[in-house]
Amino acid sequence: MLTKRRRDILNLAVAEYISRGVPVASEAIARHGLGISPATIRNEMMELEAEGYLAQPHTSAGRVPTDRGYRQYIECLRDGIALSEVEQLLIYHQFHQVEREIEEWTRLAAAILARMLRNVAIVTLPKSRQCRLHHLELVALQETLVLLILILREAKLKQQMLVLDEAVSDDELEAAARRLNSAFLGLTASQIGRKKLQLTPLEGAATKAVVQMMRAEEEDEYEEPHVDGLRHILAHPELAASSKVAAVVELLEQKSLLRALLPTLVAGGGVQVVIGTENTQDVMRECSLVFSRYGIPGEVGGALGVVGPTRMQYDVAIPAVGFVSNIMSELVCEYYG
């Protein structure tokens, strides 16, 4: 367990390194008025290095934080950081200037975070935990080939071909669609599957396809994310000089892969931080991720956050992600009533 003095020295060392980007010497820490000599600070920094919180890039250089050092710094930060009232009002104002559309809010949230933090921002559209049927249509393509058009309450359109055992008329298709719409309007896949109805072969085939399509939609916990600020990757010297920068950019551009990663990154509540080697993807080991869920718990929601170097301004990133997440939650609550 760190002593208060050692913890103070570590936090100052991390803050100095984030601010200046060069190894931190004991003299730089001494300027903060801790009331102890540079020699004492140097000894404490040696102990912090031995305990794995700091590292010395090369002999006679200052020290830089390790992932463990960043983690300790972040845990000390969490209770004492917030955006200024001016910053909060500015962000609120921007959200109330755009159209009352979820996609507009998503794009704006990503743009605000990317611009404010000079890092890559990722925001997913909100997604319902259980989708509900809004409308379906059955359209004849050939004698035994029918197109099933499914519209979900979440304003999503899905299509699937049905191959029937025998030909059906347009009137039969229209009657089947009308009956299924009346029976299944507003229901989830589970509710449709449990409903006891006497169905014709056509209605049975359509119902089975509808349930499969809805369950497939529910399997993806998050929608395809909107990514903003990829240009900022090269603005960070430690990432621009890395041999992995191309792989990092490629990974961020593969939105389907990011969508698969997000559930593990935001499995808990509140703002979460994944630092360097805590990342499961090898190419991300020089990056940190600051993410949060938003929405109505258990009903509809998404995720948002930023990706940047481990030398990230966590004192801004954490409250910014938390604040924008809260705004998105408020907007989703209003939108879904």
C-alpha positions as CSV (number, residue, x, y, z in Angstrom):
1,M,0.0,0.0,0.0
2,L,1.3,3.4,-1.0
3,T,2.0,6.0,1.7
4,K,0.4,9.4,1.2
5,R,3.7,11.0,0.3
6,R,4.5,8.3,-2.3
7,R,1.0,8.6,-3.7
8,D,1.3,12.4,-4.1
9,I,4.7,12.0,-5.8
10,L,3.3,9.4,-8.2
11,N,0.3,11.5,-9.1
12,L,2.4,14.6,-9.7
13,A,4.8,12.5,-11.9
14,V,1.9,11.1,-14.0
15,A,0.3,14.6,-14.4
16,E,3.7,16.1,-15.4
17,Y,4.3,13.3,-17.9
18,I,0.8,13.7,-19.4
19,S,1.3,17.5,-19.7
20,R,4.8,17.5,-21.1
21,G,5.4,14.1,-22.7
22,V,9.0,13.8,-21.4
23,P,10.4,11.7,-18.6
24,V,9.9,13.4,-15.2
25,A,12.8,14.2,-13.0
26,S,12.7,14.7,-9.2
27,E,13.4,18.5,-9.6
28,A,10.1,18.8,-11.6
29,I,8.2,17.2,-8.7
30,A,10.0,19.4,-6.1
31,R,8.7,22.6,-7.8
32,H,5.1,21.6,-6.7
33,G,6.0,22.5,-3.1
34,L,5.8,19.2,-1.3
35,G,8.1,20.5,1.4
36,I,10.8,17.7,0.8
37,S,14.1,17.8,-1.1
38,P,14.7,16.6,-4.6
39,A,17.0,13.9,-3.1
40,T,14.1,12.6,-1.0
41,I,11.8,12.7,-4.0
42,R,14.4,10.8,-6.0
43,N,14.5,8.1,-3.4
44,E,10.7,7.8,-3.3
45,M,10.6,7.6,-7.1
46,M,13.1,4.8,-7.0
47,E,10.8,2.9,-4.7
48,L,7.9,3.6,-7.0
49,E,9.9,2.2,-9.8
50,A,10.7,-0.9,-7.8
51,E,7.0,-1.3,-7.0
52,G,6.1,-1.1,-10.7
53,Y,4.4,2.3,-10.8
54,L,7.2,4.2,-12.7
55,A,9.8,3.1,-15.2
56,Q,13.1,4.7,-16.3
57,P,13.5,4.7,-20.1
58,H,17.3,4.9,-19.9
59,T,20.0,5.6,-17.4
60,S,20.2,9.2,-16.0
61,A,16.7,10.0,-17.5
62,G,13.7,10.9,-15.5
63,R,10.8,8.4,-15.1
64,V,7.6,7.7,-16.9
65,P,4.4,6.1,-15.6
66,T,3.7,2.4,-16.2
67,D,0.2,1.1,-16.8
68,R,0.0,0.4,-13.0
69,G,1.0,4.0,-12.3
70,Y,-1.7,5.3,-14.6
71,R,-4.3,3.1,-12.9
72,Q,-3.3,4.4,-9.5
73,Y,-3.5,8.0,-10.8
74,I,-7.0,7.4,-12.3
75,E,-8.3,5.9,-9.1
76,C,-7.2,8.9,-7.1
77,L,-8.7,11.2,-9.8
78,R,-12.2,9.8,-10.0
79,D,-14.0,11.6,-7.1
80,G,-12.5,15.0,-7.7
81,I,-13.0,15.8,-11.4
82,A,-15.8,17.4,-13.3
83,L,-16.3,19.6,-16.3
84,S,-16.6,23.3,-15.7
85,E,-20.1,24.8,-15.7
86,V,-19.2,26.7,-18.9
87,E,-18.1,23.5,-20.7
88,Q,-21.3,21.8,-19.5
89,L,-23.5,24.6,-20.8
90,L,-21.7,24.7,-24.1
91,I,-22.2,21.0,-24.7
92,Y,-25.9,21.2,-23.7
93,H,-26.4,24.1,-26.1
94,Q,-24.9,22.1,-29.0
95,F,-27.3,19.2,-28.4
96,H,-30.3,21.5,-28.4
97,Q,-29.3,23.1,-31.7
98,V,-29.6,19.9,-33.7
99,E,-32.6,18.0,-35.0
100,R,-34.4,15.7,-32.6
101,E,-33.1,12.6,-34.3
102,I,-31.0,9.8,-32.7
103,E,-28.5,9.7,-35.5
104,E,-27.9,13.4,-35.2
105,W,-27.3,13.1,-31.5
106,T,-24.9,10.2,-32.1
107,R,-22.8,12.1,-34.7
108,L,-22.8,15.2,-32.4
109,A,-21.6,13.2,-29.4
110,A,-18.7,11.7,-31.4
111,A,-17.8,15.1,-32.8
112,I,-17.8,16.8,-29.4
113,L,-15.7,14.2,-27.7
114,A,-13.2,14.0,-30.6
115,R,-12.8,17.8,-30.8
116,M,-12.7,18.3,-27.0
117,L,-10.2,15.5,-26.3
118,R,-8.2,15.4,-29.5
119,N,-8.6,11.7,-29.6
120,V,-10.7,9.1,-31.5
121,A,-14.4,9.1,-30.4
122,I,-16.7,6.2,-30.8
123,V,-20.5,6.3,-30.3
124,T,-23.0,3.6,-31.0
125,L,-26.7,4.2,-31.8
126,P,-29.0,3.2,-29.0
127,K,-30.4,-0.3,-29.3
128,S,-33.3,-2.0,-27.6
129,R,-32.6,-5.1,-25.6
130,Q,-35.7,-6.7,-27.2
131,C,-36.9,-5.6,-30.6
132,R,-40.6,-5.5,-31.3
133,L,-42.6,-6.1,-34.5
134,H,-44.2,-3.0,-36.0
135,H,-45.3,-4.3,-39.4
136,L,-44.7,-7.1,-42.0
137,E,-45.4,-7.5,-45.6
138,L,-45.4,-10.6,-47.9
139,V,-44.6,-9.9,-51.6
140,A,-44.7,-12.5,-54.3
141,L,-41.6,-12.8,-56.5
142,Q,-42.3,-16.1,-58.2
143,E,-45.0,-18.8,-57.7
144,T,-43.3,-20.3,-54.7
145,L,-40.8,-17.5,-53.8
146,V,-42.0,-14.8,-51.4
147,L,-40.2,-11.7,-50.0
148,L,-40.8,-11.2,-46.3
149,I,-40.4,-7.5,-45.3
150,L,-40.1,-7.0,-41.6
151,I,-40.3,-3.5,-40.0
152,L,-39.3,-3.3,-36.3
153,R,-40.6,-0.7,-33.9
154,E,-37.0,0.6,-33.7
155,A,-37.4,1.9,-37.3
156,K,-35.4,-1.0,-38.7
157,L,-36.2,-2.8,-41.9
158,K,-35.2,-6.5,-42.5
159,Q,-35.9,-8.7,-45.5
160,Q,-35.7,-12.4,-46.1
161,M,-36.7,-14.8,-48.9
162,L,-39.2,-17.5,-48.2
163,V,-39.3,-20.7,-50.4
164,L,-42.7,-22.3,-50.2
165,D,-43.8,-25.8,-50.9
166,E,-46.7,-24.7,-53.2
167,A,-47.7,-21.6,-55.0
168,V,-49.9,-18.9,-53.2
169,S,-51.9,-16.1,-54.6
170,D,-51.5,-12.4,-53.9
171,D,-54.8,-12.5,-52.0
172,E,-53.5,-15.3,-49.7
173,L,-50.3,-13.3,-49.1
174,E,-52.2,-10.2,-48.2
175,A,-54.6,-12.1,-45.9
176,A,-51.7,-13.9,-44.1
177,A,-49.8,-10.6,-43.6
178,R,-52.9,-8.9,-42.3
179,R,-53.6,-11.7,-39.8
180,L,-50.0,-11.9,-38.6
181,N,-49.8,-8.1,-38.2
182,S,-53.0,-8.1,-36.1
183,A,-51.7,-11.0,-33.9
184,F,-48.0,-9.9,-33.4
185,L,-48.1,-6.1,-33.4
186,G,-45.8,-4.8,-30.7
187,L,-44.6,-8.2,-29.6
188,T,-41.1,-9.4,-29.0
189,A,-39.6,-12.6,-30.6
190,S,-40.1,-14.5,-27.4
191,Q,-43.8,-13.4,-27.1
192,I,-44.4,-14.3,-30.8
193,G,-42.8,-17.7,-30.3
194,R,-45.1,-18.5,-27.3
195,K,-48.3,-17.3,-28.9
196,K,-50.7,-20.2,-29.6
197,L,-52.3,-19.7,-33.0
198,Q,-53.7,-22.1,-35.7
199,L,-51.5,-21.1,-38.6
200,T,-51.6,-22.0,-42.3
201,P,-48.4,-23.4,-43.8
202,L,-47.7,-19.9,-45.3
203,E,-48.3,-18.2,-41.9
204,G,-46.2,-20.7,-40.1
205,A,-43.3,-20.3,-42.4
206,A,-43.5,-16.5,-42.2
207,T,-43.8,-16.6,-38.3
208,K,-40.7,-18.8,-38.0
209,A,-38.7,-16.5,-40.2
210,V,-39.9,-13.4,-38.3
211,V,-38.8,-14.9,-35.0
212,Q,-35.4,-15.9,-36.4
213,M,-34.8,-12.4,-37.9
214,M,-35.7,-10.7,-34.6
215,R,-33.5,-13.0,-32.5
216,A,-30.6,-12.4,-34.8
217,E,-31.1,-8.7,-34.4
218,E,-31.1,-9.0,-30.6
219,E,-27.8,-11.0,-30.6
220,D,-25.8,-7.9,-31.4
221,E,-25.7,-5.9,-28.1
222,Y,-24.6,-2.7,-29.9
223,E,-25.3,-1.1,-33.2
224,E,-22.6,-0.2,-35.7
225,P,-20.6,2.7,-34.1
226,H,-20.0,6.1,-35.4
227,V,-16.3,7.0,-35.4
228,D,-14.9,10.5,-35.4
229,G,-11.3,11.9,-35.0
230,L,-9.2,9.2,-36.7
231,R,-6.9,12.1,-37.8
232,H,-5.9,12.7,-34.2
233,I,-4.1,9.4,-34.0
234,L,-1.1,10.8,-35.9
235,A,-1.1,13.9,-33.7
236,H,0.2,11.9,-30.7
237,P,4.0,11.4,-31.1
238,E,4.0,8.2,-29.2
239,L,1.4,6.6,-31.5
240,A,2.6,8.2,-34.7
241,A,6.1,6.8,-34.1
242,S,4.8,3.3,-33.2
243,S,5.1,0.4,-35.6
244,K,1.6,-0.5,-34.7
245,V,-0.1,2.8,-35.7
246,A,-1.4,1.4,-39.1
247,A,-2.8,-1.6,-37.3
248,V,-4.5,0.6,-34.7
249,V,-6.1,2.8,-37.4
250,E,-7.2,-0.4,-39.3
251,L,-8.8,-1.8,-36.1
252,L,-10.6,1.4,-35.4
253,E,-11.9,1.5,-39.0
254,Q,-13.3,-2.1,-38.7
255,K,-16.5,-1.0,-37.0
256,S,-17.8,-4.5,-36.8
257,L,-14.8,-5.5,-34.7
258,L,-15.3,-2.5,-32.4
259,R,-18.9,-3.4,-32.0
260,A,-17.8,-6.9,-30.8
261,L,-15.3,-5.4,-28.4
262,L,-17.7,-2.8,-26.8
263,P,-19.7,-5.2,-24.6
264,T,-16.6,-6.3,-22.8
265,L,-15.3,-2.8,-22.4
266,V,-18.5,-1.5,-20.9
267,A,-19.8,-4.5,-19.0
268,G,-20.0,-2.5,-15.8
269,G,-21.6,0.8,-14.8
270,G,-20.3,4.3,-15.0
271,V,-17.2,5.5,-16.9
272,Q,-14.6,2.7,-17.4
273,V,-11.0,3.0,-18.3
274,V,-8.9,0.3,-20.0
275,I,-5.2,1.1,-20.0
276,G,-2.5,-0.2,-22.3
277,T,-1.8,-3.8,-21.5
278,E,-5.3,-4.2,-20.1
279,N,-6.5,-4.2,-23.7
280,T,-7.3,-7.7,-25.1
281,Q,-6.2,-6.6,-28.6
282,D,-2.4,-6.7,-28.9
283,V,-2.3,-3.7,-31.3
284,M,-4.1,-1.6,-28.7
285,R,-1.5,-2.2,-25.9
286,E,-0.1,1.4,-26.3
287,C,-3.6,2.9,-26.1
288,S,-6.2,3.7,-23.5
289,L,-10.0,3.6,-23.8
290,V,-12.4,5.6,-21.7
291,F,-16.0,4.4,-22.2
292,S,-19.5,4.5,-20.7
293,R,-22.9,3.0,-21.4
294,Y,-25.9,5.3,-21.9
295,G,-29.6,4.9,-22.2
296,I,-32.4,3.3,-20.2
297,P,-30.9,0.4,-18.1
298,G,-32.4,-3.0,-19.2
299,E,-34.4,-1.4,-22.1
300,V,-32.5,0.6,-24.7
301,G,-29.0,1.9,-24.7
302,G,-25.6,2.3,-26.4
303,A,-22.0,3.0,-25.6
304,L,-19.7,6.0,-26.2
305,G,-16.1,6.9,-25.4
306,V,-12.7,7.8,-26.7
307,V,-9.5,5.9,-27.7
308,G,-6.1,7.6,-27.4
309,P,-2.5,7.1,-26.1
310,T,-2.0,5.9,-22.5
311,R,-0.6,9.5,-22.0
312,M,-4.2,10.7,-22.2
313,Q,-5.7,13.7,-20.3
314,Y,-7.8,11.4,-18.0
315,D,-8.8,14.4,-15.8
316,V,-10.8,15.7,-18.9
317,A,-11.6,12.5,-20.7
318,I,-13.3,10.8,-17.7
319,P,-15.7,13.7,-16.8
320,A,-16.3,14.5,-20.5
321,V,-17.4,10.9,-21.4
322,G,-19.5,10.8,-18.2
323,F,-21.2,14.1,-19.0
324,V,-22.0,13.3,-22.6
325,S,-23.2,9.9,-21.6
326,N,-25.6,11.5,-19.1
327,I,-26.9,13.8,-21.8
328,M,-27.4,10.9,-24.3
329,S,-29.3,9.0,-21.5
330,E,-31.6,12.0,-21.0
331,L,-32.3,12.3,-24.7
332,V,-33.0,8.6,-25.1
333,C,-35.4,8.7,-22.2
334,E,-37.3,11.6,-23.8
335,Y,-37.2,9.9,-27.2
336,Y,-38.5,6.6,-26.1
337,G,-40.9,8.1,-23.6
